[in-house]
Amino acid sequence: MEKMRLIFENDTFVVAIKPEGVNFHSEGEAGFVVQVSEQLGCPLFPVHRLDKMTSGLVILAKNSETAARFGKMFENREIEKYYLAISMRKPKKKMGWIKGDMASARRGDYKLLVTMNNPAITRFISCALRTHERGFLIKPHTGKTHQIRVALKSLGSPIAGDERYAQADEARKEDRGYLHAYALRFRLGEEEFCFVSPPDEGERFMSVECKSQLETWNKPWELF
């Protein structure tokens, strides 16, 4: 089994990179959390999660107290998260906010509503990459299931390779789902932590145009 990449570790938590296509929790085979726990030889506590198609940064706590602390921080929106996505469709608007309640749709899908009782809130900027490619830098302000995937679909720009929310025949031709957890920033005690990790898999993410754009997006918290 391939080793998971760790980019930070201290006495209370680790930050690891989840590859695309790996289940977060175990489903028949060892999931991401179990694999990292076995790699480090200690039980780890997930404090947030990524969909199977999403790669990128994940915080795993080393004890239940730290897990509870991170849980409260996520609840209070004290942890800044930034994602990268690529779509093959031009968005209805190039930057701004996407807000609305989310409701269950068919087959486990979700949809965005016009109501605002308990809305999913997402902010984004975008740019042109190669022909027909649009790159997105996204900051979710809430943490709803499938939030970013549904938000981009609502713009008319479903994520490339997203078999659930893009056109299935087109999505299946892609080498991955093009959503990546790119950066995290938060304070824990007196210390500020910033992590930025560009994607390292996926032909579209590896293009010269995308890599060049990421050089201007390398401190995403300065752009929002």
MIDOSE-1310 file (N, C-alpha, C; in nm, 2 decimals, decimal comma, always signed):
residues 224
mekm	+0,08/-0,12/+0,00/+0,00/+0,00/+0,00/+0,09/+0,13/+0,00; +0,05/+0,22/-0,09/+0,13/+0,34/-0,10/+0,13/+0,42/+0,03; +0,25/+0,48/+0,07/+0,25/+0,56/+0,19/+0,18/+0,69/+0,16; +0,11/+0,74/+0,26/+0,05/+0,87/+0,26/+0,16/+0,98/+0,29
rlif	+0,14/+1,09/+0,22/+0,24/+1,20/+0,24/+0,20/+1,29/+0,36; +0,29/+1,30/+0,45/+0,27/+1,39/+0,56/+0,35/+1,52/+0,54; +0,28/+1,63/+0,57/+0,36/+1,76/+0,55/+0,38/+1,83/+0,68; +0,32/+1,78/+0,79/+0,34/+1,84/+0,92/+0,31/+1,74/+1,03
endt	+0,38/+1,74/+1,14/+0,35/+1,66/+1,25/+0,41/+1,72/+1,38; +0,33/+1,73/+1,48/+0,38/+1,77/+1,62/+0,31/+1,67/+1,72; +0,31/+1,71/+1,84/+0,27/+1,62/+1,95/+0,11/+1,60/+1,95; +0,04/+1,70/+1,89/-0,10/+1,69/+1,90/-0,18/+1,67/+1,77
fvva	-0,12/+1,70/+1,65/-0,19/+1,67/+1,53/-0,09/+1,66/+1,41; -0,14/+1,60/+1,30/-0,06/+1,59/+1,18/-0,15/+1,65/+1,07; -0,08/+1,69/+0,96/-0,14/+1,73/+0,84/-0,09/+1,64/+0,73; -0,18/+1,57/+0,66/-0,15/+1,47/+0,56/-0,22/+1,51/+0,43
ikpe	-0,17/+1,45/+0,32/-0,23/+1,47/+0,19/-0,31/+1,35/+0,15; -0,44/+1,37/+0,13/-0,53/+1,26/+0,08/-0,52/+1,25/-0,07; -0,48/+1,14/-0,12/-0,48/+1,12/-0,27/-0,63/+1,12/-0,32; -0,64/+1,16/-0,45/-0,77/+1,15/-0,51/-0,81/+1,00/-0,53
gvnf	-0,94/+0,97/-0,52/-0,98/+0,83/-0,54/-0,97/+0,74/-0,42; -0,92/+0,79/-0,30/-0,91/+0,71/-0,18/-1,03/+0,75/-0,09; -1,10/+0,65/-0,04/-1,21/+0,67/+0,05/-1,15/+0,73/+0,18; -1,22/+0,83/+0,24/-1,18/+0,89/+0,37/-1,19/+0,79/+0,48
hseg	-1,30/+0,73/+0,49/-1,32/+0,62/+0,59/-1,32/+0,49/+0,53; -1,29/+0,39/+0,61/-1,28/+0,25/+0,55/-1,42/+0,20/+0,50; -1,42/+0,15/+0,38/-1,54/+0,09/+0,32/-1,49/-0,03/+0,24; -1,48/-0,14/+0,32/-1,43/-0,27/+0,26/-1,28/-0,28/+0,26
eagf	-1,21/-0,17/+0,24/-1,07/-0,17/+0,25/-1,03/-0,05/+0,34; -0,90/-0,05/+0,38/-0,86/+0,06/+0,47/-0,87/+0,19/+0,41; -0,94/+0,28/+0,47/-0,96/+0,42/+0,42/-0,84/+0,51/+0,46; -0,84/+0,63/+0,42/-0,73/+0,73/+0,44/-0,69/+0,74/+0,59
vvqv	-0,79/+0,76/+0,68/-0,76/+0,78/+0,82/-0,69/+0,66/+0,88; -0,74/+0,54/+0,85/-0,68/+0,41/+0,89/-0,54/+0,40/+0,84; -0,52/+0,43/+0,71/-0,39/+0,41/+0,65/-0,28/+0,51/+0,72; -0,32/+0,63/+0,74/-0,23/+0,72/+0,81/-0,20/+0,68/+0,95
seql	-0,30/+0,64/+1,02/-0,29/+0,59/+1,16/-0,19/+0,47/+1,16; -0,20/+0,38/+1,07/-0,12/+0,26/+1,07/+0,03/+0,30/+1,03; +0,04/+0,40/+0,94/+0,17/+0,45/+0,90/+0,24/+0,51/+1,02; +0,17/+0,58/+1,10/+0,23/+0,65/+1,22/+0,24/+0,56/+1,34
gcpl	+0,16/+0,45/+1,34/+0,16/+0,36/+1,46/+0,08/+0,41/+1,57; -0,02/+0,50/+1,55/-0,10/+0,55/+1,66/-0,24/+0,59/+1,61; -0,34/+0,58/+1,69/-0,47/+0,61/+1,64/-0,49/+0,76/+1,62; -0,55/+0,80/+1,51/-0,57/+0,94/+1,47/-0,72/+0,97/+1,47
fpvh	-0,76/+1,10/+1,49/-0,89/+1,14/+1,50/-0,92/+1,24/+1,39; -1,01/+1,20/+1,30/-1,04/+1,30/+1,19/-1,13/+1,42/+1,25; -1,10/+1,54/+1,20/-1,17/+1,66/+1,25/-1,25/+1,72/+1,14; -1,22/+1,68/+1,02/-1,30/+1,72/+0,90/-1,28/+1,61/+0,80
rldk	-1,34/+1,62/+0,68/-1,33/+1,51/+0,59/-1,33/+1,56/+0,44; -1,28/+1,48/+0,35/-1,28/+1,51/+0,21/-1,36/+1,40/+0,13; -1,43/+1,44/+0,03/-1,50/+1,34/-0,06/-1,39/+1,25/-0,12; -1,43/+1,13/-0,17/-1,34/+1,04/-0,23/-1,27/+1,10/-0,35
mtsg	-1,34/+1,18/-0,43/-1,28/+1,24/-0,55/-1,19/+1,36/-0,52; -1,19/+1,41/-0,40/-1,11/+1,53/-0,36/-0,98/+1,49/-0,30; -0,87/+1,55/-0,35/-0,74/+1,53/-0,29/-0,70/+1,65/-0,20; -0,59/+1,64/-0,12/-0,54/+1,75/-0,06/-0,53/+1,74/+0,09
lvil	-0,52/+1,86/+0,16/-0,48/+1,87/+0,30/-0,59/+1,83/+0,40; -0,55/+1,75/+0,49/-0,64/+1,70/+0,59/-0,57/+1,71/+0,73; -0,64/+1,76/+0,83/-0,59/+1,76/+0,97/-0,64/+1,64/+1,04; -0,55/+1,57/+1,11/-0,59/+1,45/+1,19/-0,53/+1,48/+1,33
akns	-0,61/+1,47/+1,43/-0,57/+1,49/+1,57/-0,51/+1,37/+1,63; -0,42/+1,38/+1,72/-0,36/+1,27/+1,79/-0,42/+1,22/+1,92; -0,52/+1,31/+1,96/-0,59/+1,27/+2,09/-0,73/+1,33/+2,08; -0,82/+1,28/+2,16/-0,96/+1,32/+2,16/-0,98/+1,47/+2,20
etaa	-0,89/+1,52/+2,29/-0,90/+1,66/+2,34/-0,87/+1,75/+2,22; -0,76/+1,72/+2,15/-0,73/+1,81/+2,03/-0,83/+1,80/+1,92; -0,89/+1,68/+1,91/-1,00/+1,66/+1,81/-1,12/+1,75/+1,84; -1,15/+1,75/+1,97/-1,26/+1,83/+2,02/-1,23/+1,98/+2,00
rfgk	-1,11/+2,02/+2,02/-1,07/+2,16/+2,00/-1,08/+2,20/+1,86; -1,03/+2,12/+1,77/-1,04/+2,15/+1,62/-1,19/+2,15/+1,58; -1,27/+2,05/+1,64/-1,41/+2,05/+1,60/-1,48/+2,18/+1,63; -1,45/+2,23/+1,75/-1,50/+2,36/+1,79/-1,46/+2,47/+1,70
mfen	-1,33/+2,47/+1,66/-1,28/+2,57/+1,57/-1,34/+2,57/+1,43; -1,37/+2,45/+1,38/-1,44/+2,44/+1,25/-1,58/+2,49/+1,27; -1,64/+2,45/+1,38/-1,78/+2,50/+1,41/-1,79/+2,65/+1,41; -1,69/+2,71/+1,47/-1,69/+2,86/+1,49/-1,62/+2,93/+1,37
reie	-1,59/+2,85/+1,26/-1,53/+2,91/+1,14/-1,40/+2,98/+1,16; -1,32/+2,92/+1,25/-1,19/+2,98/+1,29/-1,08/+2,91/+1,20; -1,11/+2,82/+1,12/-1,01/+2,76/+1,03/-1,04/+2,80/+0,89; -0,95/+2,86/+0,82/-0,97/+2,91/+0,68/-0,93/+2,79/+0,59
kyyl	-1,02/+2,76/+0,50/-0,99/+2,65/+0,40/-1,00/+2,71/+0,26; -0,91/+2,66/+0,17/-0,91/+2,71/+0,03/-0,90/+2,59/-0,06; -0,98/+2,59/-0,16/-0,98/+2,47/-0,25/-0,95/+2,52/-0,40; -0,89/+2,43/-0,48/-0,88/+2,45/-0,62/-0,97/+2,36/-0,70
aism	-1,03/+2,41/-0,81/-1,11/+2,33/-0,89/-1,09/+2,37/-1,04; -1,11/+2,28/-1,13/-1,11/+2,31/-1,27/-1,24/+2,26/-1,33; -1,30/+2,35/-1,41/-1,43/+2,31/-1,49/-1,40/+2,33/-1,64; -1,48/+2,26/-1,71/-1,48/+2,28/-1,86/-1,59/+2,37/-1,91
rkpk	-1,65/+2,43/-1,82/-1,77/+2,52/-1,85/-1,74/+2,66/-1,79; -1,77/+2,76/-1,87/-1,76/+2,90/-1,82/-1,86/+2,93/-1,72; -1,83/+3,00/-1,61/-1,93/+3,03/-1,50/-2,02/+3,15/-1,54; -2,13/+3,15/-1,48/-2,22/+3,26/-1,50/-2,16/+3,39/-1,45
kkmg	-2,08/+3,39/-1,35/-2,00/+3,51/-1,31/-1,86/+3,46/-1,28; -1,76/+3,55/-1,29/-1,62/+3,51/-1,27/-1,57/+3,51/-1,13; -1,64/+3,58/-1,04/-1,60/+3,58/-0,90/-1,72/+3,63/-0,82; -1,71/+3,61/-0,68/-1,82/+3,65/-0,60/-1,86/+3,54/-0,50
wikg	-1,98/+3,55/-0,46/-2,04/+3,47/-0,36/-2,15/+3,37/-0,42; -2,16/+3,25/-0,36/-2,27/+3,16/-0,39/-2,33/+3,13/-0,26; -2,46/+3,16/-0,24/-2,53/+3,14/-0,11/-2,66/+3,08/-0,14; -2,70/+2,99/-0,05/-2,83/+2,93/-0,06/-2,84/+2,80/+0,03
dmas	-2,96/+2,77/+0,07/-2,98/+2,64/+0,14/-2,95/+2,52/+0,05; -2,91/+2,41/+0,11/-2,89/+2,29/+0,03/-2,99/+2,19/+0,07; -3,04/+2,12/-0,03/-3,14/+2,02/+0,00/-3,11/+1,89/-0,07; -3,15/+1,77/-0,02/-3,13/+1,64/-0,08/-3,20/+1,64/-0,22
arrg	-3,13/+1,58/-0,31/-3,19/+1,56/-0,45/-3,19/+1,41/-0,47; -3,19/+1,36/-0,59/-3,20/+1,22/-0,62/-3,06/+1,15/-0,60; -3,07/+1,02/-0,56/-2,95/+0,93/-0,55/-2,84/+0,99/-0,47; -2,87/+1,06/-0,36/-2,77/+1,11/-0,27/-2,71/+1,24/-0,32
dykl	-2,76/+1,30/-0,43/-2,71/+1,43/-0,47/-2,77/+1,54/-0,38; -2,72/+1,66/-0,40/-2,77/+1,78/-0,33/-2,80/+1,88/-0,43; -2,88/+1,98/-0,40/-2,91/+2,09/-0,49/-2,91/+2,22/-0,41; -2,89/+2,33/-0,47/-2,88/+2,46/-0,41/-3,02/+2,53/-0,43
lvtm	-3,08/+2,58/-0,32/-3,21/+2,64/-0,32/-3,19/+2,80/-0,32; -3,30/+2,87/-0,35/-3,29/+3,01/-0,34/-3,31/+3,06/-0,19; -3,37/+2,97/-0,11/-3,39/+3,01/+0,03/-3,26/+3,03/+0,11; -3,27/+3,10/+0,22/-3,15/+3,13/+0,30/-3,17/+3,11/+0,45
nnpa	-3,24/+3,00/+0,48/-3,26/+2,97/+0,62/-3,14/+2,92/+0,70; -3,06/+2,84/+0,64/-2,93/+2,79/+0,69/-2,84/+2,77/+0,57; -2,80/+2,88/+0,51/-2,73/+2,87/+0,38/-2,59/+2,81/+0,38; -2,56/+2,74/+0,27/-2,42/+2,72/+0,24/-2,36/+2,84/+0,18
itrf	-2,24/+2,88/+0,22/-2,18/+3,01/+0,18/-2,04/+2,98/+0,12; -2,03/+3,02/+0,00/-1,90/+3,00/-0,07/-1,86/+3,12/-0,14; -1,73/+3,15/-0,14/-1,67/+3,27/-0,21/-1,57/+3,21/-0,31; -1,56/+3,27/-0,42/-1,46/+3,22/-0,52/-1,41/+3,33/-0,61
isca	-1,29/+3,30/-0,67/-1,24/+3,38/-0,79/-1,21/+3,28/-0,89; -1,20/+3,32/-1,02/-1,17/+3,22/-1,13/-1,09/+3,29/-1,24; -1,03/+3,21/-1,32/-0,95/+3,26/-1,43/-0,95/+3,16/-1,55; -0,92/+3,20/-1,67/-0,91/+3,11/-1,78/-0,77/+3,04/-1,77
lrth	-0,77/+2,91/-1,80/-0,65/+2,83/-1,81/-0,63/+2,80/-1,96; -0,64/+2,67/-2,00/-0,62/+2,63/-2,14/-0,76/+2,65/-2,20; -0,77/+2,62/-2,33/-0,90/+2,63/-2,40/-1,00/+2,55/-2,33; -1,12/+2,61/-2,31/-1,23/+2,55/-2,24/-1,21/+2,52/-2,09
ergf	-1,09/+2,55/-2,04/-1,07/+2,52/-1,90/-1,08/+2,65/-1,81; -1,15/+2,64/-1,70/-1,16/+2,75/-1,61/-1,11/+2,70/-1,47; -1,02/+2,78/-1,42/-0,96/+2,75/-1,29/-1,03/+2,83/-1,18; -1,06/+2,76/-1,06/-1,13/+2,83/-0,95/-1,05/+2,82/-0,82
likp	-1,04/+2,93/-0,75/-0,99/+2,93/-0,61/-1,11/+2,96/-0,53; -1,13/+2,87/-0,43/-1,26/+2,87/-0,36/-1,24/+2,87/-0,21; -1,31/+2,96/-0,14/-1,31/+2,96/+0,01/-1,45/+2,94/+0,06; -1,48/+2,81/+0,11/-1,61/+2,79/+0,17/-1,61/+2,85/+0,31
htgk	-1,72/+2,92/+0,34/-1,74/+2,98/+0,47/-1,83/+2,89/+0,56; -1,89/+2,78/+0,50/-1,96/+2,68/+0,58/-1,91/+2,55/+0,53; -1,95/+2,44/+0,60/-1,89/+2,31/+0,57/-2,00/+2,20/+0,54; -2,08/+2,23/+0,44/-2,19/+2,14/+0,41/-2,14/+2,03/+0,32
thqi	-2,20/+1,91/+0,32/-2,17/+1,80/+0,23/-2,18/+1,84/+0,09; -2,08/+1,81/+0,01/-2,08/+1,84/-0,14/-2,09/+1,99/-0,17; -2,07/+2,08/-0,07/-2,09/+2,22/-0,09/-2,03/+2,28/-0,21; -1,90/+2,26/-0,23/-1,83/+2,32/-0,34/-1,87/+2,26/-0,47
rval	-1,89/+2,13/-0,48/-1,94/+2,07/-0,60/-2,07/+2,12/-0,64; -2,16/+2,14/-0,55/-2,30/+2,19/-0,58/-2,29/+2,34/-0,62; -2,21/+2,41/-0,55/-2,19/+2,56/-0,57/-2,15/+2,58/-0,72; -2,04/+2,51/-0,76/-1,99/+2,53/-0,90/-2,09/+2,48/-1,00
kslg	-2,16/+2,37/-0,97/-2,27/+2,33/-1,06/-2,37/+2,44/-1,08; -2,41/+2,51/-0,97/-2,51/+2,62/-0,97/-2,46/+2,73/-1,06; -2,33/+2,75/-1,07/-2,27/+2,85/-1,16/-2,27/+2,81/-1,31; -2,31/+2,69/-1,33/-2,30/+2,63/-1,47/-2,16/+2,58/-1,50
spia	-2,08/+2,56/-1,39/-1,94/+2,51/-1,41/-1,91/+2,39/-1,32; -1,98/+2,28/-1,35/-1,95/+2,16/-1,27/-1,80/+2,12/-1,28; -1,75/+2,06/-1,17/-1,61/+2,03/-1,17/-1,58/+1,92/-1,27; -1,47/+1,93/-1,34/-1,43/+1,83/-1,44/-1,40/+1,70/-1,37
gder	-1,46/+1,59/-1,42/-1,44/+1,46/-1,36/-1,53/+1,43/-1,25; -1,63/+1,52/-1,22/-1,72/+1,49/-1,11/-1,84/+1,41/-1,16; -1,84/+1,28/-1,15/-1,94/+1,20/-1,21/-2,08/+1,22/-1,15; -2,09/+1,28/-1,03/-2,21/+1,30/-0,97/-2,28/+1,43/-1,02
yaqa	-2,20/+1,54/-1,04/-2,26/+1,67/-1,07/-2,23/+1,72/-1,21; -2,13/+1,66/-1,28/-2,11/+1,70/-1,42/-2,18/+1,59/-1,51; -2,17/+1,61/-1,64/-2,23/+1,52/-1,73/-2,15/+1,39/-1,72; -2,21/+1,28/-1,69/-2,14/+1,15/-1,65/-2,05/+1,11/-1,76
dear	-2,10/+1,11/-1,89/-2,01/+1,06/-2,00/-1,88/+1,14/-2,02; -1,89/+1,28/-2,00/-1,77/+1,36/-2,00/-1,69/+1,34/-1,88; -1,75/+1,32/-1,76/-1,67/+1,31/-1,64/-1,59/+1,18/-1,64; -1,65/+1,08/-1,70/-1,58/+0,95/-1,70/-1,45/+0,95/-1,78
kedr	-1,44/+1,04/-1,87/-1,32/+1,05/-1,96/-1,20/+1,12/-1,89; -1,23/+1,19/-1,78/-1,13/+1,26/-1,70/-1,04/+1,16/-1,62; -0,92/+1,20/-1,60/-0,83/+1,11/-1,52/-0,85/+1,12/-1,37; -0,93/+1,22/-1,33/-0,96/+1,23/-1,18/-1,07/+1,34/-1,17
gylh	-1,12/+1,35/-1,05/-1,21/+1,46/-1,02/-1,13/+1,58/-0,98; -1,15/+1,70/-1,04/-1,06/+1,81/-1,03/-1,10/+1,91/-0,92; -1,09/+1,85/-0,79/-1,11/+1,93/-0,67/-1,00/+1,90/-0,58; -0,94/+2,00/-0,52/-0,82/+1,98/-0,44/-0,82/+2,07/-0,32
ayal	-0,81/+2,02/-0,20/-0,80/+2,10/-0,08/-0,66/+2,16/-0,07; -0,65/+2,29/-0,10/-0,52/+2,35/-0,14/-0,45/+2,42/-0,02; -0,52/+2,48/+0,07/-0,46/+2,55/+0,18/-0,54/+2,56/+0,30; -0,47/+2,57/+0,42/-0,54/+2,58/+0,55/-0,46/+2,69/+0,63
rfrl	-0,54/+2,77/+0,70/-0,48/+2,86/+0,79/-0,56/+2,88/+0,92; -0,49/+2,87/+1,04/-0,56/+2,88/+1,16/-0,46/+2,91/+1,27; -0,52/+2,96/+1,39/-0,44/+2,98/+1,51/-0,47/+2,87/+1,61; -0,37/+2,81/+1,67/-0,39/+2,72/+1,78/-0,31/+2,76/+1,89
geee	-0,37/+2,81/+2,00/-0,30/+2,87/+2,11/-0,24/+3,00/+2,06; -0,11/+3,01/+2,08/-0,04/+3,13/+2,05/+0,02/+3,13/+1,91; +0,01/+3,01/+1,84/+0,08/+2,99/+1,72/-0,01/+2,99/+1,60; +0,03/+3,06/+1,49/-0,04/+3,06/+1,36/+0,02/+2,95/+1,27
fcfv	-0,07/+2,87/+1,21/-0,03/+2,77/+1,11/-0,09/+2,80/+0,98; +0,00/+2,79/+0,88/-0,04/+2,81/+0,74/+0,01/+2,69/+0,66; -0,07/+2,62/+0,58/-0,03/+2,51/+0,50/-0,08/+2,53/+0,36; +0,01/+2,52/+0,26/-0,03/+2,53/+0,12/+0,03/+2,41/+0,05
sppd	-0,05/+2,33/-0,02/+0,00/+2,22/-0,09/-0,07/+2,20/-0,23; +0,01/+2,24/-0,34/-0,05/+2,23/-0,47/-0,08/+2,08/-0,51; -0,17/+2,06/-0,60/-0,20/+1,92/-0,64/-0,08/+1,86/-0,71; -0,06/+1,73/-0,70/+0,05/+1,66/-0,77/+0,00/+1,55/-0,85
eger	-0,13/+1,54/-0,88/-0,18/+1,44/-0,97/-0,30/+1,50/-1,05; -0,31/+1,45/-1,17/-0,41/+1,50/-1,26/-0,35/+1,59/-1,37; -0,38/+1,55/-1,50/-0,31/+1,62/-1,61/-0,35/+1,76/-1,62; -0,47/+1,80/-1,59/-0,52/+1,94/-1,60/-0,45/+2,02/-1,49
fmsv	-0,44/+1,97/-1,37/-0,37/+2,04/-1,26/-0,22/+2,05/-1,29; -0,16/+1,96/-1,37/-0,02/+1,96/-1,40/+0,02/+2,05/-1,52; -0,08/+2,11/-1,58/-0,05/+2,19/-1,70/+0,04/+2,31/-1,66; +0,11/+2,36/-1,76/+0,19/+2,48/-1,74/+0,11/+2,60/-1,70
ecks	-0,01/+2,61/-1,76/-0,10/+2,72/-1,73/-0,15/+2,72/-1,59; -0,19/+2,60/-1,54/-0,24/+2,59/-1,40/-0,13/+2,61/-1,30; -0,01/+2,55/-1,33/+0,10/+2,58/-1,24/+0,14/+2,72/-1,23; +0,14/+2,79/-1,34/+0,17/+2,93/-1,35/+0,07/+3,01/-1,27
qlet	-0,06/+2,98/-1,28/-0,17/+3,05/-1,20/-0,15/+3,03/-1,05; -0,11/+2,91/-1,01/-0,09/+2,88/-0,87/+0,02/+2,96/-0,81; +0,11/+3,01/-0,89/+0,22/+3,10/-0,84/+0,16/+3,23/-0,79; +0,05/+3,28/-0,85/-0,02/+3,40/-0,81/-0,12/+3,37/-0,70
wnkp	-0,16/+3,25/-0,68/-0,25/+3,21/-0,58/-0,18/+3,14/-0,46; -0,05/+3,16/-0,44/+0,02/+3,08/-0,34/+0,00/+3,13/-0,20; -0,06/+3,25/-0,18/-0,11/+3,29/-0,05/-0,26/+3,33/-0,06; -0,34/+3,23/-0,07/-0,48/+3,26/-0,10/-0,55/+3,35/+0,00
welf	-0,51/+3,35/+0,13/-0,58/+3,43/+0,22/-0,56/+3,58/+0,19; -0,46/+3,62/+0,11/-0,44/+3,76/+0,07/-0,54/+3,80/-0,04; -0,61/+3,70/-0,10/-0,69/+3,73/-0,22/-0,84/+3,75/-0,18; -0,88/+3,71/-0,06/-1,02/+3,72/-0,02/-1,04/+3,82/+0,09
